[in-house]
Structure formats: structure tokens, C-alpha cells
């Protein structure tokens, strides 16, 4: 145990963690700049909306992340469903809808 403790050097991990934080922060700000550029390029011409500032672009990134976050959502009090279970329920729903459409079209053909 003491041999492992001697090999553990937490100060060697600090630059990696600090560099990772700087990289993530920099990418977040670059993404805000990209959204601002894309908005100012497309939205005024397409929809007649005014240009936005950098901070408004970054706010749009944050808002989109809050509204449309992709990934598993775990809500307290709800059972977590696996992706396969969710996909199977969706397939069953579409299959049921297709069967109903076929029945409706067959009934319309008989009339």
C-alpha cells in the first residue's frame, strides 16, 4: 500500500485538469461565436430578424442546451427506461398506426 501511495502524485494531474477546463471553456465560447456568425448570416435574410451580439449567441447556445438537451434524462420518482425499451415502444406505435391506415384504406376501397 505504501508503494502505491509513493507513486501517486496529485500535482502531476493538475495541469491536465486545468488544461481540460481551459479547452472546454474555449470551445464553449467558440461555439457561441459560431452561433452568432450563423445567425447573422442566415436569419436577417431568411426571416427579417436583426443581427445578434456575441453574448446573445452564447445565450442561444445555453437556451438550446436547456430546451433540447440530448441524452438520458433521469427524473426522480420515474422508472428509468432503457433505450431498447423506448425504441420497441416506438416501433409498436408505428406498427399499430400503419395497421390502422391499411384497415382504413381497405374499407375505403370496398365502398
C-alpha positions as CSV (number, residue, x, y, z in Angstrom):
1,X,0.0,0.0,0.0
2,X,2.8,2.4,0.8
3,X,4.4,1.7,-2.5
4,X,1.2,2.8,-4.4
5,X,1.0,5.9,-2.2
6,X,4.5,6.9,-3.1
7,X,3.7,6.6,-6.8
8,X,0.6,8.7,-6.6
9,X,1.5,12.3,-7.4
10,X,-1.6,14.6,-7.5
11,X,0.4,17.6,-8.7
12,X,1.1,15.9,-12.0
13,X,-2.7,15.7,-12.7
14,X,-3.4,19.4,-12.0
15,X,-2.0,20.7,-15.4
16,X,-4.1,18.1,-17.3
17,X,-7.3,19.1,-15.4
18,X,-6.6,22.8,-15.8
19,X,-5.8,22.4,-19.5
20,X,-9.0,20.4,-20.0
21,X,-11.1,23.1,-18.3
22,X,-9.5,25.8,-20.4
23,X,-10.2,23.7,-23.6
24,X,-13.8,23.1,-22.7
25,X,-14.4,26.8,-21.8
26,X,-12.7,27.9,-25.1
27,X,-14.8,25.5,-27.2
28,X,-18.0,26.8,-25.5
29,X,-17.1,30.4,-26.3
30,X,-16.1,29.4,-29.9
31,X,-19.4,27.7,-30.3
32,X,-21.2,30.9,-29.2
33,X,-19.2,32.8,-31.8
34,X,-20.2,30.2,-34.4
35,X,-23.9,30.6,-33.5
36,X,-23.6,34.4,-33.7
37,X,-22.0,34.2,-37.1
38,X,-24.5,31.7,-38.4
39,X,-27.5,33.7,-37.1
40,X,-26.2,37.0,-38.5
41,X,-25.6,35.3,-41.9
42,X,-28.9,33.5,-42.2
43,X,-31.7,34.9,-40.1
44,X,-31.8,38.5,-41.3
45,X,-32.1,37.4,-44.9
46,X,-34.4,34.4,-44.3
47,X,-36.8,35.8,-41.7
48,X,-36.1,39.5,-41.5
49,X,-34.7,39.2,-37.9
50,X,-32.0,41.6,-36.7
51,X,-28.4,40.6,-36.0
52,X,-27.4,39.4,-32.6
53,X,-24.3,40.1,-30.4
54,X,-21.8,37.5,-29.2
55,X,-23.4,37.2,-25.8
56,X,-26.9,36.7,-27.3
57,X,-25.4,33.9,-29.5
58,X,-23.9,32.3,-26.4
59,X,-27.2,32.7,-24.6
60,X,-28.9,30.9,-27.5
61,X,-26.5,28.0,-27.1
62,X,-27.3,27.9,-23.4
63,X,-31.0,28.1,-24.1
64,X,-30.9,25.4,-26.7
65,X,-29.0,23.2,-24.3
66,X,-31.6,23.6,-21.7
67,X,-34.5,23.1,-24.0
68,X,-33.3,20.4,-26.3
69,X,-30.6,18.5,-24.3
70,X,-30.0,15.2,-25.9
71,X,-29.2,12.2,-23.7
72,X,-30.7,10.1,-21.0
73,X,-33.0,12.0,-18.6
74,X,-33.4,10.7,-15.1
75,X,-36.3,12.2,-13.2
76,X,-36.9,11.4,-9.6
77,X,-39.8,9.1,-9.0
78,X,-39.8,7.7,-12.5
79,X,-38.5,4.4,-13.5
80,X,-35.6,4.6,-15.9
81,X,-36.4,3.0,-19.3
82,X,-33.6,1.6,-21.4
83,X,-33.1,2.8,-24.9
84,X,-34.2,-0.6,-26.3
85,X,-37.5,-0.5,-24.4
86,X,-38.2,3.0,-25.6
87,X,-37.3,2.1,-29.2
88,X,-39.5,-1.0,-29.0
89,X,-42.5,1.0,-27.8
90,X,-42.0,3.5,-30.7
91,X,-41.8,0.6,-33.2
92,X,-45.0,-0.9,-31.8
93,X,-46.8,2.5,-32.0
94,X,-45.8,3.0,-35.7
95,X,-46.8,-0.6,-36.5
96,X,-50.2,0.0,-34.9
97,X,-50.6,3.2,-36.8
98,X,-49.7,1.5,-40.1
99,X,-52.2,-1.3,-39.5
100,X,-54.9,1.3,-38.8
101,X,-54.1,3.1,-42.1
102,X,-54.3,-0.2,-44.0
103,X,-57.6,-1.0,-42.4
104,X,-59.0,2.4,-43.3
105,X,-57.7,2.2,-46.9
106,X,-59.2,-1.3,-47.4
107,X,-62.6,0.0,-46.0
108,X,-62.5,2.9,-48.4
109,X,-61.7,0.6,-51.4
110,X,-64.7,-1.5,-50.6
111,X,-67.1,1.4,-50.7
